[in-house]
Amino acid sequence: MQIASTDELPTRREPEVYESLLSLDGSRIVELGCGRAQLTRLIATTGRDRQVLALEVDEIQHRLNLAITDLPNVRFELAGAQAIPVPDASVDVVFMFKSLHHVPPELMATALREVARVLKPGGHAYISEPVYAGAFNDILRLFNDEGRVRQLAFAAVRAAVDDGTLELVEQVFFNAPVKFRDFAEFEQLVLGVTHTRLALTPQILAEVRARFETCQTADGAHFAQPIRVDLLRRH
């Protein structure tokens, strides 16, 4: 599916999208690349009887996640998508929120085969990836240009569908609202990530700040991040 302009996409929050596409209650769920576990928390605390295995490859973030004590139905483990530590056909839903493009390119196909392996027949994979467009992307690419790896991630999904590893059920495009109170919060949440080495010289940081501040309002800095979701199913 092609989109003419990301400006024409509906504005939706990610939880609204996945909850509309999937029946998660009573499910065994794996999240690959859970990061700070914000969506992990929402998945686990919405609905009923949801068992979540949240995997992360960044050891620093994983240690922080292990300190979370109020999510009894979530288990955090240190593991990557290319080697998911669960038995064959044991999972109802696999989530990848903006994480497939972080898998090393040579392992993307392996990761998607792993997703298919762990899913039960008829189980679903929800793969959400940023589209390379928009004002927010224009700021990010100053210090972390992900254009190539995002293309490779989309190509890996297409190849997995073409070779029968997974079946495409639906594609959804939307603009996800992103808000920061100020540049300090942007620095903390975006520039302070530990899973990626950022190309940040003082000159680049100054340009990032200048671009960011053109979007700053009295109510914070608001962006619309275009997202593509591939909803896939194991045969």
Disulfide bonds with the S-S distance in Angstrom:
none
